[in-house]
Amino acid sequence: MAHSIKLLARNYNGELTFCTCCKTYHLHFNNLFFEFTRNELTDFKQMVYFSEDLAREAEITTRMMKRTIPIETGKSNMILIFNAKEIEALRGLVFFEEKKSIKDIDPLDIDFDFSLN
């Protein structure tokens, strides 16, 4: 059976697609891949929407950590952590806000300190 994939949103971090045959959503985000049913995507949207509140409650922000916003996965031993820029990009995907063509990368998009000797 041939799968029919529909693009829902895309940005420079990934894309959200929907398979009309399987009725599943596929989220590619950086090096992560998620497969959701409609209800699972709705639950994930709520986790992403309230993720900054979770960061304040968890108080895991330290100077040593680049990523400080946790999102639970449903597995007791696995929590995903993101920085504010990644959360903004993730929200753009799961709330179908971005469907633009992928733009050229900006030097500010690279999260690396090039001044190291």
Phi, psi and omega in degrees: 000127180281134180273139177251110185258130179246127178283124179260320181203150179210141170215187185290349178266341182167201180206157175241125180234164179230129176266115183288337178285309184274345184060041179237150176260139178241122179247116172257121180221112186051243180258019180251148175227129178236145173236122186235148162277176179301314181294320179294321177295320177299315178297318180295322177301318179295320178296318180292320181298319183263013186296324180292327175295322178297324179296319178293319180292318183287335181049048178262006181287122175226166180290337183279339184263128176282329182247125188230003183253111184273146170228123180286150183253352185097343174265133185294337184254015181218120176233132177270139178237142184227162170263175185297322180293321178293320178298319178298317179293321179295319177298320178301326179282307187288340176259015174057034184273339185237125175217032181278163174291154182289124182273168175296148182286140178262143179304332179287343179285345182272117183269074181206139178271106183278356183270008179290139179261000000 
